Amino acid sequence: MRGRSGVVVRFALGVATVVSLACPALAQTVEAGRAKAVTCVACHGPNGNSTAPQWPILAGQTARYLYLELRDFKEGRRSEPTMKPFIDPLSREDMLDLAAFFAAQRPLYTNFKVDAVKAERGRKKSEETLCTMCHLGGFKGQNEIPRVAGQHHAYIVKQLLDFKTGRRTNDAGTMSSVSKTLSEQDIDDVAHFLAGLD
């Protein structure tokens, strides 16, 4: 017992040391990302809180998701013509810095007028299609799965339709499969539900 506790204590101290050493680097990465995000503000808003419903809110997304999406844009697995001139010059380090910065920001409420009837239908449809298995309870996302809570209604609708029709394919097939089971009414309902979440 004594030996095991010593190992646990040494392991805990080791983890604490690694975390404390990593925090200044993370802070530097966030600050580097802040400087690099200046050009992103025109569409994605201050600190990634877009006010234009066609552009996604980046604030509060996971850093891993943001990095992977930037990489997919750069490598042509995801396409959005307006992103191309901004993505092309980015290095891997730039993308990691931007991802760290936007992930560290707090998402703000969009003031979208949620239709309560549609949102309730959307909640039921999200349960039926098991959305929380990947997006988690509260739809806050995890790792490479995006936060969709509080995202713009119009953006959610577009992405689900793009997955449904095959215009967007940079997933492991999960979103494509799920979205194909949704009618356009379902998509609008789910978007009302998600847009109204904190």
N, C-alpha and C positions, 0 to 999 in steps of 0.2 A: 504494500500500500504506500509506504513511504517513498519508494523508488518511483512509483507511478506518479505521485503528486509532484515530485521534483521534475519529472519529465514534462508534466502539464504546465508547471510554472515556467520552466525554461522555454517551452513552446509559446506560451502566452506572451512572455517578454520579447521573444523573437518576433512575433507577429506585431506587437506594439511598436518595436523598433522600425520594422519595415514600413508600417503605416505612417509613423511620424516622419520618416525620411522621405516618403512619397508625397506627403501633403504639400511641402513647398514646391515640388516639381509640378504637382497638379495645379496649384495656384498660378504658377508661371505659365502653364499651358492655357489656363482660362484667360489670363491677361493677354497672352499672345493671340488667342482666338478673338478676344474683344477688338484688338487692333485690326485683325484681318477681316472682321465682320462688317467693317464700315460700308463696303459695297453691297452687303446683303440687306441692309436696312431699307433700301428703296422699295423692295417687294415684301420682305419678311418682317418689317417694322422694327422699332427699337427693341433691343434685347430678344428679338425673335418673336415678338407678339404682333403678328400681321393683323392689320385692320381691313385688308382687302380679302374677301372671302375666297377668291380663287387661289390665293397663296397660303400654304400651310403655316400654322403656328409651330415654330421650332422650339420655343422655350419649354423646358421641362421634358423634352424627349430624352431617351437614353442616349448616352454618348455613343454606344456601340451601334445603335440603329442609325443615328445621324451619319456616322463615319461610313457605314456600309452603303447607305443611300448615295452619299457623295461619290464614293468609289464606283458604284453602279452607273451613275451619270457619266463619270469620267471615262469608264471603260465601255460605255455604250449599251449596257444591259437595261438601262432606263433612259427614256428620252423625253426631254422637254426643251424645245428650241431656245426659250429665253434663258435657260440655265447654261447653255453651252459656252458662251464667251466668258462666263465667270468661273466655270469648272475647269476648262482646258488648262489654264496656267497653274492650277493648284498642285502642290506636291503632297505626298503622303502626310508629311508633318503638318502642312497647312490644314488638311482635312481633319486630322486628329485634334489640332488646336481649335478649329471651328466647332467640332463636335463637342469638345469639352466645355467651350464657352456657352453654347446654346443649351446644353444639358444642365448647366449650373443656374440658368435663369428661371424665374417663376412665371408660369403661364398665367395670363390674365383672362378674365371672363369676356366673352365676345359680345354680349348683349343681344344675341340672336333671339328672336321671338319664337320660342318653342311652342308647337301645337301639342297640347297635353294628350289629346286622343292619339295622334300619330306617335308621340313619344312612348306611350303605353304599349301600343302595338309593336313599336320598335324594340322595347324592352323584352317583350314576350318572344319576338323573333330572334333576338340575340341569345336568349336562353335556349330556344329550340335548336339553334345552330351552334351552340356551345362556344360562343365567342370568348368567354372568360377562360377557357382552357389555355389560350395563348395570351390574350390581352390582360388577363388577371381580373380579379374583382376590382371594381372602380375604374376599369379600363385604362389604367395608368401605364401599361406596357411593362416589358422586361427585356433585357439584353437586346436582341435584334428585332423584337416585336414592338411596334410603336405604341406610344400613348395616343389614344383616340378620344379620351374624355376631354370635352371642351373644344375639340377641333371644329373648324368652320363647317357648317352644314354643306355648303356648296362643294367644298373640297372633298369631304367624305363621299358625297354622291358621285363626284367625278372619278375618284379612285376606285370605288366599288364597280362603277360602270366600266372603267378601263380594265379591271381584272375580269369582269364578266365577259367582255367582248374580245379579250386577248390583246388589247392595246398595251396593257402593262403585264409583264410576265416575270419581273425580277423577284419572285418569291419561290418558295420550295413547292409550289403548287397548291398550297393550302387555301390561300385567298382566292385563287382562280376557281378551285372546286366549290368553295362555299358560295362565292358570288354568283355562280351559275345556277344555284338553287333559288336565288332571290329574284322576285319580280321587281319592276321599277318602283311599284308602290312600297314593297318591302324595303328597298334601298332608301327611299325618302323617309320612311318611318324610322329605320335604324339611325339614319343621320340626324333626325330630330331628337331621338333618345340620346345619342352620344354628344351632340352639340350642347345639350342642357346639363351635362355632368360637370362637376368641378374638376 
